[in-house]
Every structure is written in C-alpha cells, then in structure tokens.
Amino acid sequence: MRKSQLATAYCIGCGCNDHHSCDTDYGKCTWIIVDRELNVGVCSGCEAALASWQQGARTAPMMQTQASL
C-alpha cells in the first residue's frame, strides 16, 4: 500500500477529513471528489467549493493555517 493511501484527506472548503466528517442536511458528508495523491478533496457539505477545485485549488483550510506558522 502506498503512503498516499494511508494519509488523511482534508476538504478544501471546510477542513473536515476522512475521520471527522461534517454534518449536512442529509447526514454526515461524503467525498464529491478527492485527490489521494495530494490528500485533499471537496465534501458533499461544500459543493460551492467545487468551483475553486476546478480552478486548481488544492489546499485545505487546515493546511493553509499550518503553512503560515
């Protein structure tokens, strides 16, 4: 198994991840799209973030905070 398959992926919209999903009107969120190589994606609670994803955004809020430290 490759290392990228073991790493936790984070949502670029809200920062939720594989182990801590966010709540939506339909229950817990699921991945709409996820890049396991970069460990980021867009969850079903953040459909509005799909436009950013399509424009190349590949950094989750949690990752942005760590990069600024």
Summary of the structure (lengths in Angstrom):
residues: 69
radius of gyration: 11.7
end to end distance: 31.3
largest distance: 35.5
contacts: 179
relative contact order: 0.25
helix: 32%
strand: 23%
